[in-house]
């Protein structure tokens, strides 16, 4: 049961954010690596960096090619007034 339910929150969040179906397994794997490395500081740091890089890449893709998803909203790429929208930098979006 745990092997089925553990990845579910990541898959749901990824879908809401707008992560491509083909990248959801990568997101799930990266989250598992972060979870599994909590007691190993060196591995944990690398796993967190890989996860941040994954989401930063997805966010950067939305800055360049906005879609109708939450990542695009976070990037500030569109909204009610697209002319006034100012995209967030990847560094600022990481704060979310």
C-alpha positions in Angstrom: 0.0 0.0 0.0 2.8 2.4 0.9 4.4 2.1 -2.5 1.1 3.1 -4.1 0.1 5.9 -1.8 3.5 7.5 -1.3 3.9 8.9 -4.8 0.3 10.0 -5.0 0.7 13.5 -3.5 3.6 14.2 -5.8 1.6 13.1 -8.8 -1.4 15.2 -7.8 0.8 18.3 -7.1 2.7 17.8 -10.3 -0.5 17.6 -12.3 -1.9 20.8 -10.6 1.4 22.6 -11.3 1.3 21.5 -14.9 4.3 19.2 -14.9 4.1 17.1 -18.2 2.9 13.6 -17.8 6.2 12.4 -19.1 8.0 14.2 -16.3 5.8 13.1 -13.4 7.8 10.0 -12.8 11.0 12.1 -12.7 9.4 14.4 -10.1 8.3 11.5 -8.1 11.7 9.9 -8.2 13.4 13.1 -7.1 11.0 13.6 -4.2 11.7 10.0 -3.1 15.4 10.7 -3.2 15.0 13.7 -1.0 12.8 11.8 1.4 15.3 8.8 1.5 18.3 11.0 2.1 17.1 12.8 5.2 19.6 11.1 7.4 22.5 11.4 4.9 23.5 15.1 4.7 25.6 14.8 1.5 23.1 12.8 -0.4 20.3 14.9 0.9 21.9 18.1 -0.3 22.5 16.7 -3.8 18.9 15.3 -3.9 17.5 18.7 -2.9 19.7 20.5 -5.5 18.4 18.0 -8.2 14.8 18.6 -7.2 15.3 22.4 -7.2 16.9 22.2 -10.7 14.0 20.1 -11.9 11.4 22.6 -10.8 13.6 25.6 -11.9 13.8 24.1 -15.4 10.0 23.6 -15.5 9.5 27.2 -14.3 11.9 28.6 -16.8 10.1 26.7 -19.6 6.8 28.5 -18.5 8.6 31.9 -18.5 9.5 31.2 -22.2 6.3 29.3 -23.1 3.4 30.0 -20.8 0.5 27.6 -20.6 -2.8 27.4 -18.8 -1.3 26.0 -15.5 -0.2 27.0 -12.1 3.6 27.1 -13.0 2.8 29.8 -15.6 0.8 31.7 -13.0 3.7 31.5 -10.5 6.1 32.7 -13.3 3.8 35.7 -13.8 3.6 35.0 -17.5 -0.1 35.7 -17.9 -3.1 36.8 -16.0 -6.0 39.2 -16.3 -3.7 42.0 -17.6 -0.9 40.3 -19.6 0.7 43.6 -20.5 1.3 44.4 -16.8 2.5 40.9 -15.8 6.1 40.8 -14.7 7.6 37.3 -14.7 9.2 36.2 -11.4 12.9 35.3 -11.5 13.5 31.6 -10.9 15.2 32.6 -7.6 12.0 34.4 -6.4 9.8 31.6 -7.4 11.9 29.2 -5.3 10.6 31.0 -2.3 7.2 29.6 -2.9 
